[in-house]
Amino acid sequence: MTFGFWSTLTVGERAPTIWNPILHRAFPKGTGRARVHGLVTSVVKFRNRLAHNEPVFSTRTGLENRLAEVRVLFELIDPDAYFYVAGHSTLGAALDSCPISGLTSATGID
C-alpha cells in the first residue's frame, strides 16, 4: 500500500465508515480525525518532495517544521517506537551542524 492510500483513510468523508468505528482507536484518546489528517497530509507532501529529489533545505520549505510534523504523527501512532527512534537518532545533530544559518527553518527569506 502506498503512503497516499493511508492518507485517504483520514479524510472527512471516511469518518462515518472508517474513522469513527475503527481508526480512532489507533490513536490516543481524544485525538481528532482532522488533526491526524492534517499531519498525514503534510507528511505525505514532505515524503513526496524527498522522493522526487525536490528541495527540502530552504528558508521557504521549513525543514524543521516538516520534521516536527513527522515526529508528532510518529508519536501519535506508536509512542514506544517513537521514543526508541528519537533516542537513537542522529538527525538532530546533523541538522545542528548545517553550515548555513537558518537553512533548515522557515523564515520567509530566500
MODELLER restraints for C-alpha pairs under 7 A, 6 or more apart:
rsr = mdl.restraints
at = mdl.atoms
rsr.add(forms.Gaussian(group=physical.xy_distance, feature=features.Distance(at['CA:3:A'], at['CA:44:A']), mean=6.71, stdev=0.5))
rsr.add(forms.Gaussian(group=physical.xy_distance, feature=features.Distance(at['CA:4:A'], at['CA:44:A']), mean=6.68, stdev=0.5))
rsr.add(forms.Gaussian(group=physical.xy_distance, feature=features.Distance(at['CA:7:A'], at['CA:37:A']), mean=6.90, stdev=0.5))
rsr.add(forms.Gaussian(group=physical.xy_distance, feature=features.Distance(at['CA:7:A'], at['CA:40:A']), mean=5.82, stdev=0.5))
rsr.add(forms.Gaussian(group=physical.xy_distance, feature=features.Distance(at['CA:7:A'], at['CA:41:A']), mean=6.36, stdev=0.5))
rsr.add(forms.Gaussian(group=physical.xy_distance, feature=features.Distance(at['CA:9:A'], at['CA:18:A']), mean=6.84, stdev=0.5))
rsr.add(forms.Gaussian(group=physical.xy_distance, feature=features.Distance(at['CA:10:A'], at['CA:19:A']), mean=6.59, stdev=0.5))
rsr.add(forms.Gaussian(group=physical.xy_distance, feature=features.Distance(at['CA:10:A'], at['CA:33:A']), mean=6.24, stdev=0.5))
rsr.add(forms.Gaussian(group=physical.xy_distance, feature=features.Distance(at['CA:10:A'], at['CA:37:A']), mean=5.12, stdev=0.5))
rsr.add(forms.Gaussian(group=physical.xy_distance, feature=features.Distance(at['CA:11:A'], at['CA:37:A']), mean=6.32, stdev=0.5))
rsr.add(forms.Gaussian(group=physical.xy_distance, feature=features.Distance(at['CA:19:A'], at['CA:33:A']), mean=7.00, stdev=0.5))
rsr.add(forms.Gaussian(group=physical.xy_distance, feature=features.Distance(at['CA:26:A'], at['CA:77:A']), mean=6.83, stdev=0.5))
rsr.add(forms.Gaussian(group=physical.xy_distance, feature=features.Distance(at['CA:27:A'], at['CA:76:A']), mean=5.85, stdev=0.5))
rsr.add(forms.Gaussian(group=physical.xy_distance, feature=features.Distance(at['CA:27:A'], at['CA:77:A']), mean=5.99, stdev=0.5))
rsr.add(forms.Gaussian(group=physical.xy_distance, feature=features.Distance(at['CA:28:A'], at['CA:76:A']), mean=6.64, stdev=0.5))
rsr.add(forms.Gaussian(group=physical.xy_distance, feature=features.Distance(at['CA:39:A'], at['CA:69:A']), mean=6.10, stdev=0.5))
rsr.add(forms.Gaussian(group=physical.xy_distance, feature=features.Distance(at['CA:39:A'], at['CA:73:A']), mean=6.26, stdev=0.5))
rsr.add(forms.Gaussian(group=physical.xy_distance, feature=features.Distance(at['CA:43:A'], at['CA:69:A']), mean=6.80, stdev=0.5))
rsr.add(forms.Gaussian(group=physical.xy_distance, feature=features.Distance(at['CA:43:A'], at['CA:70:A']), mean=6.04, stdev=0.5))
rsr.add(forms.Gaussian(group=physical.xy_distance, feature=features.Distance(at['CA:46:A'], at['CA:66:A']), mean=6.79, stdev=0.5))
rsr.add(forms.Gaussian(group=physical.xy_distance, feature=features.Distance(at['CA:49:A'], at['CA:55:A']), mean=6.99, stdev=0.5))
rsr.add(forms.Gaussian(group=physical.xy_distance, feature=features.Distance(at['CA:56:A'], at['CA:63:A']), mean=5.94, stdev=0.5))
rsr.add(forms.Gaussian(group=physical.xy_distance, feature=features.Distance(at['CA:57:A'], at['CA:63:A']), mean=6.16, stdev=0.5))
rsr.add(forms.Gaussian(group=physical.xy_distance, feature=features.Distance(at['CA:57:A'], at['CA:103:A']), mean=5.95, stdev=0.5))
rsr.add(forms.Gaussian(group=physical.xy_distance, feature=features.Distance(at['CA:57:A'], at['CA:104:A']), mean=5.64, stdev=0.5))
rsr.add(forms.Gaussian(group=physical.xy_distance, feature=features.Distance(at['CA:58:A'], at['CA:103:A']), mean=5.20, stdev=0.5))
rsr.add(forms.Gaussian(group=physical.xy_distance, feature=features.Distance(at['CA:58:A'], at['CA:104:A']), mean=6.27, stdev=0.5))
rsr.add(forms.Gaussian(group=physical.xy_distance, feature=features.Distance(at['CA:59:A'], at['CA:102:A']), mean=6.79, stdev=0.5))
rsr.add(forms.Gaussian(group=physical.xy_distance, feature=features.Distance(at['CA:59:A'], at['CA:103:A']), mean=5.42, stdev=0.5))
rsr.add(forms.Gaussian(group=physical.xy_distance, feature=features.Distance(at['CA:59:A'], at['CA:104:A']), mean=6.59, stdev=0.5))
rsr.add(forms.Gaussian(group=physical.xy_distance, feature=features.Distance(at['CA:59:A'], at['CA:105:A']), mean=5.72, stdev=0.5))
rsr.add(forms.Gaussian(group=physical.xy_distance, feature=features.Distance(at['CA:59:A'], at['CA:106:A']), mean=4.50, stdev=0.5))
rsr.add(forms.Gaussian(group=physical.xy_distance, feature=features.Distance(at['CA:59:A'], at['CA:107:A']), mean=5.36, stdev=0.5))
rsr.add(forms.Gaussian(group=physical.xy_distance, feature=features.Distance(at['CA:59:A'], at['CA:108:A']), mean=6.03, stdev=0.5))
rsr.add(forms.Gaussian(group=physical.xy_distance, feature=features.Distance(at['CA:59:A'], at['CA:109:A']), mean=5.88, stdev=0.5))
rsr.add(forms.Gaussian(group=physical.xy_distance, feature=features.Distance(at['CA:59:A'], at['CA:110:A']), mean=5.89, stdev=0.5))
rsr.add(forms.Gaussian(group=physical.xy_distance, feature=features.Distance(at['CA:60:A'], at['CA:106:A']), mean=5.17, stdev=0.5))
rsr.add(forms.Gaussian(group=physical.xy_distance, feature=features.Distance(at['CA:60:A'], at['CA:107:A']), mean=6.74, stdev=0.5))
rsr.add(forms.Gaussian(group=physical.xy_distance, feature=features.Distance(at['CA:60:A'], at['CA:108:A']), mean=5.69, stdev=0.5))
rsr.add(forms.Gaussian(group=physical.xy_distance, feature=features.Distance(at['CA:60:A'], at['CA:110:A']), mean=6.87, stdev=0.5))
rsr.add(forms.Gaussian(group=physical.xy_distance, feature=features.Distance(at['CA:61:A'], at['CA:106:A']), mean=6.02, stdev=0.5))
rsr.add(forms.Gaussian(group=physical.xy_distance, feature=features.Distance(at['CA:62:A'], at['CA:104:A']), mean=5.87, stdev=0.5))
rsr.add(forms.Gaussian(group=physical.xy_distance, feature=features.Distance(at['CA:62:A'], at['CA:105:A']), mean=4.35, stdev=0.5))
rsr.add(forms.Gaussian(group=physical.xy_distance, feature=features.Distance(at['CA:62:A'], at['CA:106:A']), mean=3.86, stdev=0.5))
rsr.add(forms.Gaussian(group=physical.xy_distance, feature=features.Distance(at['CA:63:A'], at['CA:104:A']), mean=4.99, stdev=0.5))
rsr.add(forms.Gaussian(group=physical.xy_distance, feature=features.Distance(at['CA:63:A'], at['CA:105:A']), mean=5.77, stdev=0.5))
rsr.add(forms.Gaussian(group=physical.xy_distance, feature=features.Distance(at['CA:64:A'], at['CA:104:A']), mean=5.70, stdev=0.5))
rsr.add(forms.Gaussian(group=physical.xy_distance, feature=features.Distance(at['CA:64:A'], at['CA:105:A']), mean=5.40, stdev=0.5))
rsr.add(forms.Gaussian(group=physical.xy_distance, feature=features.Distance(at['CA:65:A'], at['CA:105:A']), mean=6.98, stdev=0.5))
rsr.add(forms.Gaussian(group=physical.xy_distance, feature=features.Distance(at['CA:74:A'], at['CA:82:A']), mean=5.92, stdev=0.5))
rsr.add(forms.Gaussian(group=physical.xy_distance, feature=features.Distance(at['CA:75:A'], at['CA:82:A']), mean=5.16, stdev=0.5))
